Amino acid sequence: MKSLLFSAALTVVTTLGAQAAEITLRPDLAPRLEKLKTFYSDNRPAFATEVWNPSDDPSDGVVLVSGPIEKGDAAMLRRVLLKNPDADDEQLNVPRPFHVILNSPGGNLLEAIEMGQFLAGWRYGNGGESLGGVFVLNGQRCMSACAMIFSLAVADRDENTLERFVEVGAELGFHMPFLPPDQAAQSAEIGAAMDLTYSVMSEFLKLVSSGRVPIALAQNALYYRESDEFFTLRGGLLTRFMGFEPVASDARIHVVSSDALTAEDATEICRILEFSTEGGFPSSDMYEWWNIDEPVECILAQTIENADRRTRSNSRTVLLTAGLLADHLGCHKGTLTRHYYHWDWGNRFLEEEEYEEYSAYPRAVAEYNGTEFHYPYKMDWTRTLLSNVNMRDAPGLNGARITRLSEGATVQVTDCRITADSQGVWFKVTASGQTGWVSARYVSRRAPTRHGWYEMIRPAE
């Protein structure tokens, strides 16, 4: 399988336009980066403001790469960042660490490889990394060759570090190398395409071997073989499963209270973090371990410093953000999860692409049981209340109280919101002829699906 890796990578040399990318210093974008924090990694800032030289302004090290990637752009990137681009002794012309924002539809893949390798070289250094991170921002796209730059901008030694950030609402798109249609009959171009594929395979095998991207990324990219088809990551849970770090600047980065959350909630939240960090769900050969091994115990906290740190080897402290809680409760990226896929044991994440194969078994089970068939699976949002709770006219503690609902009452959940208050996630519910908002943590969870544990889901929307 690894020998095939990233023949899936991105495009062959495409012809997106004769104009090269614009590569410029953009200190005006620094305030936007400074607002970004992780919500799966203990609320860490994504922008490094502590520079090597105290007299430097970190804003002066923000670089924007925008537009199609064309031949000569690697040299242009060197000219922007280096004092003397032609010297063997490379010296930066910008503060350390610097940050790179990518916004490109793709382009020349060989040029992208060179740019990614150049950036990765600045992840080393005795005094700390000179490259603080690469970003794709909300409302922008980094596709094809651009995604190659993004993926390669990491050192082999990087582990448990944050360097490749996707803001919620951005698009990071992968697909396999393809030959432009007007060149498909030309043997010379076909040979060049094969050489290019081998180059891409080599680079991504290095990333896989060092654990910086999972094989699942290649498996998904292999499926997309047209210039306008992509395996797209948008800054959610799947982005993290593919080895990149989702970030945001809105309510989802808010640290929330763990009140009313059960030990089962903590365990499931811990599993989200554990397996997304490792690049995927347990594989099929770990099936028995998954069912019998004691799960890691999570201590949900609002501040790591004040958390009750335990010495047991199977415990960890998790800083609970609204975005992390929302994934657990079914409000992925602030949208109610109505249809979903299971995480598959093979870690291919290809359920929706291979619909017929994956739907055959659940369809047969539904027919046998005489039940309605839905694929992707349909989420049942008929729930019960776990406690007496206030129904409000708006999501959040500032919403005016409409009524008081009783423990055990049946509600129909119709919408959700992520909020910057102690509750973090709110459900819009209908109960007893009234509609309003309640804290989602007081609404019952999905029923266990296998062996008593709550199977992790992948939202289909």
JOCORVEN-V276196 format. One record per pair of residues at least 4 apart in sequence whose C-alpha atoms are under 8 Angstrom apart, sorted by the first residue. I is the first residue (numbers start at 1). J is the second residue. Records with the same first field share a line. If there is no record, write none. Layout:
BEGIN
I: J / J
END
This chain:
BEGIN
1: 5
2: 205 / 215
3: 201
4: 8 / 201
5: 9 / 201 / 204 / 205 / 215 / 218 / 219
6: 10 / 176 / 197 / 200 / 201 / 204 / 205 / 218 / 221 / 222
7: 176 / 177 / 197 / 198 / 200 / 201 / 222
8: 175 / 176 / 177 / 218 / 219 / 221 / 222 / 223
9: 144 / 148 / 174 / 175 / 176 / 177 / 200 / 201 / 218 / 221 / 222
10: 109 / 144 / 145 / 147 / 148 / 174 / 175 / 176 / 177 / 221
11: 106 / 107 / 109 / 144 / 145 / 175 / 176 / 177 / 178 / 227
12: 108 / 109 / 177 / 178 / 179 / 180 / 193 / 196 / 197
13: 107 / 108 / 109 / 110 / 179
14: 106 / 107 / 108 / 109 / 180
15: 107 / 108
16: 68 / 106 / 107
17: 68
18: 70
19: 68 / 70
20: 67 / 68 / 69 / 70 / 71 / 72 / 73
21: 65 / 66 / 67 / 68 / 69 / 70 / 73 / 104
22: 64 / 65 / 66 / 67
23: 63 / 64 / 65 / 66 / 76 / 77 / 80
24: 63 / 64 / 65 / 80
25: 60 / 61 / 62 / 63 / 64 / 80
26: 30 / 59 / 60 / 61 / 62 / 63 / 64
27: 59 / 60 / 61 / 62 / 63
28: 59
29: 33 / 59 / 62
30: 34 / 58 / 59 / 62
31: 35 / 59
32: 36
33: 46 / 47
34: 45 / 46 / 47
35: 45 / 248 / 249
36: 45 / 46 / 47 / 167 / 247 / 248 / 249
37: 43 / 44 / 45 / 46 / 247 / 248 / 249 / 253
38: 42 / 43 / 44 / 45 / 46 / 245 / 246 / 247 / 248 / 253
39: 43 / 44 / 246 / 247 / 248 / 252 / 253 / 321 / 322 / 323 / 324
40: 245 / 246 / 273 / 321 / 323 / 324
41: 319
42: 318 / 319 / 320 / 321
43: 253 / 255 / 319 / 321
46: 133 / 162 / 165 / 247
47: 99 / 132 / 133
48: 58 / 97 / 132
49: 58
50: 54 / 58
51: 56 / 57 / 58 / 95 / 96 / 97
52: 56 / 95 / 96 / 97 / 127
53: 95 / 96
56: 60 / 95
57: 61 / 95
58: 62 / 95 / 96 / 97 / 98
60: 94 / 95
61: 94 / 95 / 96 / 97 / 98 / 99
62: 98 / 99 / 100 / 101
63: 98 / 99 / 100 / 101
64: 100 / 101 / 102 / 103
65: 100 / 101 / 102 / 103 / 104
66: 102 / 103 / 104
67: 103 / 104 / 105 / 106
68: 104 / 105 / 106 / 107
69: 73 / 104 / 106 / 107 / 108 / 109 / 111 / 112 / 145 / 146
70: 107 / 108 / 111
71: 108 / 111
72: 76 / 111
73: 77 / 111 / 115
74: 78 / 111 / 112 / 114 / 115
75: 79 / 85
76: 80
77: 81 / 115
78: 82 / 85
79: 83 / 84 / 85
80: 93
81: 92 / 93 / 94
82: 90 / 91 / 92 / 93 / 94
83: 90 / 91 / 92 / 93
84: 90 / 91
85: 90
92: 96
94: 98
96: 129 / 130 / 131 / 132
97: 129 / 130 / 131 / 132
98: 130 / 131 / 132 / 133
99: 131 / 132 / 133 / 134 / 135
100: 133 / 134 / 135
101: 134 / 135 / 136 / 137
102: 134 / 135 / 136 / 141 / 142 / 146 / 150
103: 136 / 140 / 141 / 142 / 146
104: 141 / 142 / 143 / 146
105: 141 / 142 / 143 / 144 / 145 / 146
106: 142 / 143 / 144 / 145 / 146 / 147
107: 112 / 144 / 145 / 146
108: 112 / 145
109: 113 / 145 / 148
110: 114 / 196
111: 115
112: 116 / 145 / 146 / 148 / 149
113: 117 / 148 / 149 / 152 / 200
114: 118
115: 119 / 149
116: 120 / 148 / 149 / 150 / 151 / 152 / 153
117: 121 / 149 / 152 / 153
118: 122 / 153
119: 123 / 131 / 152 / 153 / 154
120: 124 / 131 / 152 / 153 / 154 / 155
121: 155
122: 129 / 130 / 131
123: 129 / 130 / 131 / 132 / 153 / 154 / 155
124: 128 / 129 / 130 / 155
125: 129 / 130
132: 163
133: 162 / 163 / 164 / 165
134: 150 / 153 / 163 / 164 / 165
135: 150 / 164 / 165 / 166 / 167
136: 140 / 141 / 142 / 165 / 166 / 167 / 170 / 171 / 172
137: 141 / 166 / 167 / 168 / 169 / 170
138: 166 / 167 / 168 / 169 / 170 / 171
139: 169 / 170 / 171
140: 170 / 171
141: 170 / 171 / 172 / 173
142: 146 / 147 / 171 / 172 / 173
143: 147 / 171 / 172 / 173 / 174
144: 148 / 173 / 174 / 175
145: 149
146: 150
147: 151 / 172 / 173 / 174
148: 152
149: 153
150: 164
151: 164
152: 203 / 204 / 207
153: 163 / 164
154: 158 / 163 / 164 / 212
156: 206 / 207 / 210 / 212
157: 210
158: 212
159: 211 / 212
162: 245
163: 245
164: 244 / 245
165: 244 / 245 / 246 / 247
166: 170 / 171 / 172 / 234 / 235 / 239 / 244 / 245 / 246 / 247
167: 234 / 235 / 246 / 247 / 248
168: 234 / 235 / 236 / 246 / 247 / 248 / 333
169: 234 / 235
170: 233 / 234 / 235
171: 232 / 233 / 234 / 235
172: 232 / 233 / 234
173: 230 / 231 / 232 / 233
174: 221 / 224 / 230 / 231 / 232
175: 220 / 221 / 222 / 223 / 224 / 225 / 226 / 227 / 229 / 230 / 231
176: 221 / 222 / 223 / 224 / 225 / 226
177: 193 / 197 / 225
178: 193 / 225 / 226 / 227
179: 183 / 184 / 189 / 190 / 193
180: 184
183: 189 / 190
184: 189 / 190
186: 190
187: 191
188: 192
189: 193
190: 194
191: 195
192: 196
193: 197
194: 198
195: 199
196: 200
197: 201
198: 202
199: 203
200: 204
201: 205
202: 206
203: 207
204: 208
205: 209
206: 210
207: 211 / 212 / 213
208: 212 / 213 / 214 / 215
212: 243
213: 217 / 242 / 243 / 279
214: 218 / 241 / 242 / 243 / 279 / 280
215: 219
216: 220 / 242 / 347 / 348 / 349
217: 221 / 242
218: 222
219: 223 / 348
220: 224 / 231 / 348 / 349 / 350
221: 230 / 231
223: 353
224: 229 / 230 / 231
225: 229
233: 238 / 239
234: 239
235: 239 / 240 / 245 / 246 / 247
236: 240 / 246 / 332 / 333
237: 241 / 246 / 276 / 327
238: 242 / 458
239: 243 / 244 / 245 / 246
240: 244 / 245 / 246 / 276 / 277 / 279
241: 275 / 276 / 277 / 278 / 279 / 280
242: 276 / 279 / 280
243: 276 / 277 / 279
247: 253
248: 252 / 253
249: 253
250: 254
251: 322 / 323 / 418 / 419 / 420 / 424
252: 321 / 322 / 323 / 324 / 418 / 419 / 420 / 424
253: 321 / 322 / 323
254: 321 / 322 / 323 / 419 / 420 / 421 / 424
255: 302 / 319 / 320 / 321 / 322 / 420 / 422 / 424
256: 302 / 320 / 321 / 322 / 420 / 421 / 422 / 423 / 424
257: 301 / 302 / 320 / 422 / 423
258: 300 / 301 / 302 / 320
260: 441 / 442
261: 265 / 266 / 441
262: 266
263: 267
264: 268
265: 269 / 328
266: 270 / 297 / 298 / 299 / 300
267: 271 / 295 / 296 / 297 / 298
268: 272 / 328 / 454 / 456
269: 273 / 298 / 324 / 325 / 328
270: 274 / 296 / 297 / 298 / 318
271: 275 / 296
272: 276 / 328 / 456
273: 277
274: 278
275: 279 / 280 / 281 / 282
276: 280 / 281
280: 347
281: 343 / 344 / 345 / 347
282: 286 / 287 / 290 / 345 / 347
283: 287 / 345 / 346 / 347
284: 345 / 346
286: 290
287: 291
288: 292
289: 293
291: 451
295: 314
296: 314 / 315 / 316
297: 314 / 315 / 316
298: 315 / 316 / 317 / 318
299: 307 / 308 / 315 / 316 / 317 / 318
300: 317 / 318 / 319 / 320
301: 307 / 317 / 318 / 319 / 320
302: 307 / 319 / 320
303: 307 / 319
304: 317 / 318 / 319
307: 317
309: 316 / 317
310: 315 / 316
311: 315
320: 324 / 325
321: 325 / 424
322: 326 / 418 / 419 / 420 / 423 / 424 / 425
323: 327 / 332 / 333 / 418 / 424
324: 328
325: 329 / 424 / 425
326: 330 / 331 / 332 / 333 / 334 / 418 / 424 / 425
327: 331 / 332 / 333
329: 440 / 441 / 445
330: 336 / 337
331: 335 / 336 / 337 / 416 / 417 / 418 / 425
332: 336 / 337 / 459
334: 416 / 417 / 418
335: 415 / 416 / 417
336: 414 / 415 / 416
337: 379 / 459 / 460 / 461
338: 378 / 379 / 380 / 459 / 460 / 461
339: 375 / 376 / 377 / 378 / 379 / 459 / 460 / 461
340: 376 / 377 / 378 / 379 / 457 / 458 / 459 / 460 / 461
341: 351 / 352 / 376 / 377 / 457 / 458 / 459 / 460
342: 455 / 456 / 457 / 458
343: 347 / 349 / 456 / 457 / 458
344: 348 / 349 / 351
350: 354
351: 355 / 358
352: 358 / 376
354: 358
355: 359
356: 360
358: 362
359: 363 / 375
360: 364
361: 365
362: 366 / 373
363: 367 / 373 / 374
364: 368
365: 369
366: 370 / 371 / 372 / 373
367: 371 / 372 / 373
374: 378
376: 460
380: 446
381: 412 / 413 / 414
382: 410 / 411 / 412 / 413
383: 410 / 411 / 412 / 413 / 443 / 444 / 445
384: 407 / 408 / 409 / 410 / 411 / 443 / 444
385: 389 / 406 / 407 / 408 / 409 / 410 / 411 / 442 / 443 / 444
386: 407 / 408 / 442 / 443 / 444
387: 406 / 407 / 408 / 442
388: 404 / 405 / 406 / 407
389: 404 / 405 / 406 / 407 / 438 / 439 / 442
390: 401 / 402 / 403 / 404 / 405 / 438
391: 401 / 402 / 403 / 404 / 405 / 436 / 437 / 438
392: 396 / 399 / 400 / 401 / 402 / 403 / 436 / 437 / 438
393: 399 / 400 / 401 / 402 / 436 / 437
394: 398 / 399 / 400 / 436 / 437
395: 399 / 417 / 419 / 426 / 427 / 428 / 437 / 438
396: 419 / 420 / 421 / 423 / 426 / 439
397: 421
402: 436
405: 409
409: 431
410: 431
411: 429 / 430 / 431
412: 429 / 430 / 431
413: 427 / 428 / 429 / 430
414: 427 / 428 / 429 / 430
415: 427 / 428 / 429
416: 425 / 426 / 427 / 428
417: 425 / 426 / 427
418: 424 / 425 / 426
419: 423 / 424 / 425 / 426
420: 424
423: 439 / 440 / 441
425: 439 / 440 / 441
426: 437 / 438 / 439 / 440 / 441
427: 437 / 438 / 439 / 440
428: 435 / 436 / 437 / 438
429: 435 / 436 / 437 / 438
430: 434 / 435 / 436
431: 435
438: 442
439: 443
446: 454
447: 454
448: 452 / 453 / 454 / 455
449: 453 / 454 / 455
450: 454 / 455
END
